[in-house]
Amino acid sequence: MNWKNEWKTLLFILAAFIGVYHLPVGLPRFDNAVMESLHLVKWYAREHVVLCLIPAFFIAGAIGVFVRQESVMKYLGAGAKKVLAYGVASVSGTILAVCSCTVLPLFAGIYRMGAGLGPASAFLYSGPAINVLAIILTARILGMEMGIARAVGAIAFSVIIGLLMHLIFRKEEANRQMKAQLVAQSKEARPLWKTAIYFASMVGILVFANWGKPLNPAGFWYAVYSVKWLITSLFAAGLGLTLVIWFGLAWWKVTAAAIPAVLLAVLNPGSPILAFAAGAIGLGVITATDKGESGDWFVATWGFLKQILPLLLGGVLVAGILLGRVGHEGIIPSRWISSAVGGNSLFANFFASIAGAFMYFATLTEVPILQGLMANGMGKGPALALLLAGPALSLPSMLVIRSIMGTKKMIVFVSLVVVMATITGLIYGWLF
């Protein structure tokens, strides 16, 4: 046996054994942290996988199959006009009200189709960070100045981070873009307007299925919320029509896939997620059994799901053990975080940025969390730093970003977010 090739395996086995041997099972904090991680991953599976991630996986798969690589490179590639590329990427979050995990399949889709690292990074940050509902909620609860600072900071961050990522990795990007041009597709199966309607129907499903309940039970936002499932159903019906008319799927297959979802919606209106899940399963079945381009769509979707979902669930488990859920503690006591973010020192802003980067925030939950922290002495600067770093990053999202664009790029991207959030929070704290 050649021990030179086996010593790493031996060290890994020894480290794993020592870790298991000394597990602090029986200690209240450790046992509670394990339970919190299970509660968190259960909540994540119920609230985000079906309604958020499954539609995002289908959209990402569709990008890989139905969008021409030349089109992606034309508008988001390294050679695209910078104003257009970064402008589109930086304001994408105003349409996609998604969290840091849901944006990942979409980012993977456009990045692999030839989008430049800069615009793709801008999209990756802006998707969860520039959320109209979240910014409005921030202004209403934490003050107008905080809401404006969050909006301006998030848009500026997305552009600056994208430009810096492009400059830092410009040599690697030049090689990647050259390879992408060599393998670019040369024909388009259908007119652009048909593809646009097809994608709009899926984006509509994603957006309205996840439309959050406003605090004020009146006004426009609440009116939309009250009919969100009706709107979602209309977009789903539109998707079904496009699959039959433009993509060649048999009408009876699409109808058969829709019947369980319709029956569940009628017979059990109090649990719309069941009808949504039935519709997603039906769509998966009819595309998986198709031998044409719809079958290719399912294969691409399945590829993204296999790569991303296990990493996300594993990351949520680890985040739950370390930090627990909202209102519950993991291994790290919440008082440590509260005591570290008081005032407006460099350390307080940096710690808030780091904590925000590793914590998992579901869409809109960061605002009430910050409200509680500020009531316990958190400074305004660290609060803004957490708002700018937290929604855009999380431990689960870091694991997935690493699998998509590599360890080096992931570390640089996270570092840029943390450093810029720290500096911005420090300046904001001095001003206000």
N, C-alpha and C positions, 0 to 999 in steps of 0.2 A: 504493500500500500504506500502510495506517495503522500506522506503527511504534509508536504508543502502545499498540496491542493486541498487538504481537508481541515487545516487548522481553523479556518474561518467558520466552517460548519460546526466544529467542536466547540469553539468559543460561543457561538450562538446557542447551542444546546445547553452548555453550562450556564449561560446567563439566564436562559428561560427557566431552567431548573431552579436556580437560586431565587429567581423572582417568585416562582410558584411556591417554593418551600417557605418563603417568608411573607406570603400574602397575609395582610392584617385582617383576615376574616374574623369577625366577632367584635371588632372595634366599632362602636356606633357610627362614627363619621364615615368609615369606609363602607360599611353595610348600607348606610343611607345613600351614599354617593352611587353605589351600584344600582340601587332601586331608582334613584333619580335618573340615571342614564337610561334605564328601561322605560320609565315613564316618558322621558323625552323622545326616545325613538318611536314609541307607540304613538305619541301625539303627532310626531313628524309624519309617520306613515299614514295616519288618518287625515291629516289636514293638508299635506303638501304633495304626497306622491301621486295620488289619483288626480286631483284637480290641477296641480301645477306641473309636475314633472312629466306625466304621461303626455299631455298636449305638447309640452316643450320638446319631448323626444320625437314625436311625430313631425313637428315643424322642422327640427334639425335634420331628420331623415329626408324630408321633402326638399330641403335646401341642397342636400347632396345629390339628389336624383333629378329634380325638375328645374333647378336653376343653373343656367349656363355659367361655366367657370369664367368665361370672358366677361360676363355681366358683373360678377362679383369683383373681378380685378379692375374693371373699368371704373367702378364707383368707390371701391374700398381698397384696391390694391395699392402697392407702393408707388405706382406711377400715376395714380388718380390725382385730380386737383385737390389740394390739401383742404381748401375751404369747404368743398363739397363733402369729402370723405369724413373729416372730423366733425363737420356740422351735423351730418346724418347720424354719426355714431354717438355724439355727445348729447343729443336730445332724444335718443331712443327711449329713455326711461319715462318720458312723458306719456308714451303709449303703452309700454309694457310695465304694468304695476307688479313686478316680480321681485322675489328675494334673491340673495346672492347665490343660492343653489339652483333656482329655476333658470337663471340666465345662462348657466353653464352649457347645457346642450345647444342652445342657440349660438353661443360663442364658438363652440367646437365646430358647428356646422359651417359658419362663415369663414373661420380660420382655415379649415381644411380645404375649402373651396377656393382659396387663393387670396383672401383678404389680407392686407398688410398687417404686420404686427402692431403698428401704431394705431390705425383705426379699429382693429379688433380689440386692442387693450382699452381704448376709449369706450367702446361698446360694453366690454366686460365690466368696467367701473360704473358707467352711467346707467346701465340697465336697472340695477336695484337702487342706485343712489339718487337718481333724478326722478322721483315718484311724485306726481302732482298731489295725490291725496296725502302722502306723508308730509310733504312740505306745507300744505295747508293746515294739517293737524299740528305740525310743529309751531307754526305762527300763532295758531289759536290757543294752544296750551302753554307753550314756552315763551311766547312773545313774538311780535312782528319782526323785531330786529334779528332774532334767532332764525326765524323762518327765511328771511331774505338772505342772511349770511349762509344758511345751508344751501339754498338754491344757487346762489352765485358761486359759492365754493365748489359745489358738486360739478357744475358745468365747467368751471375753470380747471378743476382737477382732471376731469376726463380728457380734456384737450392736452394739458401739460403732460400728464402721465403717458398718453399715447405718443406724443412727440418725443419724449425722453426715451421711451422703450424703442422707438424707431431709431433714434440716434445711437443708443448704446449697442444695439444689435444690427446695425445697418449692413455689415458685411454678410452676416448669416442670412439676413432678410433678402439681400440681393441674390444670393444663390437660391433661396427657396422660391422667390418670385420667378427666376429664370426657369427652374424646373416646372413650376406651375404653368408657365406659358407654353412649354413644350408639350404638355399633356392636356392642354385646354381643349374642350369640345368645340366642334365646328358647326353644329347645326342646332336649331331650336325646334322642338316637336310641335309647339303650338304658339299662337300669338301671345305677346307679353300681357295683354289685358286679361286673358283667360288665366294665366298663371297668377296674376295679381289678385284676382277675385278668389282663386283657390287658397292662396296664402291668407288673404284678408278674412276668410271664413274661419280658418284655424286660429289666427291671432284673436279674432272676436271671441271664440270659445274660451281661449286662455284668459283673456282680460275679464270678461264678464262672469265667468265661473268663479273667479277669485275676487270679485268686487267686494270690498270690505264694508261692514256696517258702520255708517257714520255715527258720531256721538250725538249729533242733533237729529231727532226723529222728524225732520221737516226739511224742505228745500230740495234743490235739484239732485244732490248726491244721494239723498235718501230715496227720492223718487226712482232713480235708476236702480238703487239697491232693491227696492220692493218688487221690481220686475226683472231682476237679473237673470233668473232661470228661464223666463219667457224669451228674453233676448238671446241667451245662450242656445236655447232650443232652435230659434230661427237661424242662427249661424250654423248649427249642426245640420239643419235641413238643407241649407245652402251648400254645405260641404258634400252632403249626400248627392245632391243634384249635379254638382260638378264632377263627382266620381262617375256618375252614370253617363252624362252627356259628353264630357270631354276626355275622360280617362278610360272609357270602355268597359267599366264594370257592369255586370248584368244587373238590371233593375231589381230582379227578384232577390238577388243576394243582398243588395243594399237594404231593401225592404225587410228581409228576414233578420238582418243584423239590427235594424232599428226597432223592431217589434218589442223585444224584451225591455228595452229602455223606455219605450212609450208606456208599456203596461205598468212597469214599476213606478213611473212618474205619476200615473193616474191612480193606481191602487195604494201607493205609499208616498203621498206628496210631502210628508214630513221629513223624508230622508232622500233628498235629491241626489246625494252622492252615490247612492245605489244605482239610480238610473244612469248617472254619468259613467260609473264604472262598467255597467252593462253595455253602454254605447261604445266605450273604449275597447272592451273585449270583442264586441261584434266587428268593429273596424279592424282590429288586429287579425281576426279570423279570416275575413274576406280578402284582406290584402296579402296575408301569408299564403293563402291558397291560390293566389293569382300568379300566372306564369309570365305576365307582361311587366310593364313598368311599375304597376302598383305593387307587384311582388318585390321588385327592387326597392321600392319605398319602404316596405316592411323590413327587408334585410338591413337597410341602412339604419332604420329606427332601432331595430334590435341590437345592432352593433353599438350604438350610443348608449342604450340602456345597460348592456352588459359591462361597458367600460365605466360608466359614471355612477349608476345607482349603488353598487356595493361600496364604493368609496364614500359616497354621501352618508349612507346608513352607518358605516363604521366610524366616520368622523363625528356624526351626531352622538353616537355612544360614548366616544372619548370626551367630547365636549360636555356631555351630561355628567360624566364621572368627575371631571375637573370643576365645572362651574354650576352644575345643577340646572334647574328650571327657574323661570321667573317666580320669585317669592320663595324658592327653596334652595338649599345650599348643596354643593358638591363637596369635594375634598377641600377646595380652597374656600375659606370662610368669606362670606360677603362683606363682613366688616373690614377685612383687609382692603378690599377694593374701595369701599366708601371712604376709609381713612386716607387712602393714597391719592384721591382725586380732589381733595379740598384745595382751595386757593387757586393761584394761577402760575405756579412755578413751572419750570421746564420739566421737572420730573412728573408733576401732576398731569401735564398735557401729554407727555410721552407715555405714561402708564395708561391713561385713558385711551390713547390710540392703540396701544398693544392689546389692552383688554377688549376693546371693540373689535379689533381685527380677528381675535380668536373666538369670541363669543358668537353664538348663532342667534340672529334676530329674524323672526318672522316679519313679514311686511307689516308696518305700522306699529309693531310692539315696542320699538326702540323709544318712542315718545313717552308713553307712561312709565317705562323703566327709568328714563332720564328725569322725569318729573319727581319720582321717588328719591333718586340720588341727589338731585338739587335741593330737595326739601331737607336732606340730611347733610348738607354742607358742600356739595359738589360745586366747583367754580364754573362760571360761564364759559371760560376758555376750554377747560377739559370737556365740558358738555358738548361744545361744537366739535372738538376733536373726535369724540366718540361718535357723533352723528355722521361725520365725514368718513370715518374708517369702518364703523360697525356694519351698517347695512350692505356695504359693498364687498365685505370679506367675512369669512368664518373659517374655522378649522376644517370643516368638511369641504368647503369650496377650494381651499388651498390644496388639498389632496388631489382634487380633480384637475385643477389648473396645472399641477405638476405633471399629471399623466398626459395632458394635451400638448403643452409646449415646453416641458422639460423643467428640471430642478432649477437651473440657473435663472431662466426667465421668470419662473414663479417667485424666487427669492427677490429678484430685482423689483418685480411688480409689487409685491407685498411691502418691501422696504420703501418704495416711493410713496405708497399710500400712507404708511405710518409716519414717515418723515414729514410729508406735506401736511398731514392732519395735525401733527404736533406743532409745526411752525404756525399754521393758520390759527389754531386754538390759542397759542401764545399771544399772537398779535390781537386777536379778537378780545382776549381777556384784558389786555392793556388798554384797549380802546373803550371797552364797555364795563 
